[in-house]
Amino acid sequence: ITYNGNSASANTTVDGVELTIDGANVTVKSTKGRIKYRLKGTTHNGSFKMVANDGVTEENKKFVLEFDNANITNLSGPAINIQSGKSVYVTIKAGTTNYLKDGSTYFGPANEDRKGTFFSEGQLIIDGGGTLNITSVGGHGLCSDDYIYLRKTCGTINITSVKDGINTKDHFIQLGGNVNIQADDDGISVSKGFIGMYGGELRINSVDNGISADYSANDTTHIDLLGGYTEVTTTGPKGHAIATSGKLNISNAVIQATVSGDASKAVSANLDIEIANSYLRLKTVGAPLYDETEADYSSAAGIRAKSALLISKSEIGILSIGEGGKGINAIGDITLDNSTVTVVTEGESFTDGTENVRPRAIDCSSLAINGSNSLKIASSHAAIYTEQNLTISGGETFAFSTDNNVKCINVKGNTAYSGGLFMRSIGK
């Protein structure tokens, strides 16, 4: 299928494939599977649409959609609109550069989803060594009502979006490729499933959450960052870099995150967080915000676990600049095992006249420091604050507070020291 300005043409006829062309708008209805549709050429007012057979998405067949130096802008809706509920195998042809752009207002049937520049009712499975540039001025960038899967052979995907960069209902998996997202909402949002990063590179600059898997059934949603390189920058209030309502697993990964919005977290999970064999650099800048739901202030934090946190064989650096900021904050227990962890909180205490929010490098229920762990922490208030116990069995711990009127180490329960080097300075 070749686009040429205000027109389009197809050079092949296939039995079982009904193809309609209206100007540069191409509509396909197919009862035959294993067909490849290759898109080429340029249009500034056209589209490609796969319609649902007899209105039933499940009746469609799986197909391949190949981009071969295609440049498609649709002024009245998605550039690519897949109303089929079957898998779409997307190939970005090696050596090609492709462009997709939607319109600011979507027109079409009222009962038809049209949520983004590249929208599909079914699964999107993407590979190919070329480049795909997606611009959204009306909806999400890349969107599926099922899942999105980037293969190891995926090339480069650049997304600029007024809404989410990537939006899926089921899950998002990246095995390879180079993904760059600039979004005015979430970078990647999964509403009812999980996110898995196993390889490749992912860079996100968003106003709201960078990477988000938020679902009320938190036992089925989670984020697994188990490889590759991830870099996230967020700017909006409570715009977390990495956030899930379930569990967060980080292993064999390199992650850099900067959040500047008030009450924003670089890494946040409602269930346990486990970090192993990874390298993290996290920075927070924002001040606290009052949370109406919890009837309390929420601070910016490098790592926030609403359950337990385990860090093993990793190197982590955290800098918190804003008032009342936390380096590592957990409602449950924190265990540091054979890792190098450096935390600095520079901000002063925050007060609204009745409430004081203290900056703390580590704030948790209980803290255990094991093995050959190296912990270096500095704070403008308490370096370590635990509601219960502090246990040190090895390694080196250096704690520093710039305020000699507070306890540098504030342990509400018991302190057990059985080995290693432990030093603290200033503070009570």
Buried (B, 14 or more C-beta within 10 A) or exposed (E): BBBEEEBBEBEEEEEEBEBEBEEBBBBBBBEEEEBEBBBBBBBBBBBBBBBBBEEEBEEBBBBBBBBBBBBBBBBBBBBBBBBBBBBBBBBBBEEBBBBBBBBEEBEEEEEBBBBBBBBBBBBBBBBBBBBBBBBBBBBBBBBBBBBBBBBEBBBBBBBBBBBBBBBBBBBBBBBBBBBBBBBBBBBBBBBBBBBBBBBBBBBBBBBBBBBBBBBEEBEEBBBBBBBBBBBBBBBBBBBBBBBBBBBBBBBBBBBBBBBBBBBBBBBBBBBBBBBBBBBBBBBBBBBBBEEEEEEEBBBBBBBBBBBBBBBBBBBBBBBBBBBBBBBBBBBBBBBBBBBBBBBBBBBBBBEEEEEEBBBBBBBBBBBBBBBEBBBBBBBBBBBBBBEEBBBBBBBBBBBBBBBEEBBBBBBEEEBEEEEBEBEBEBBE
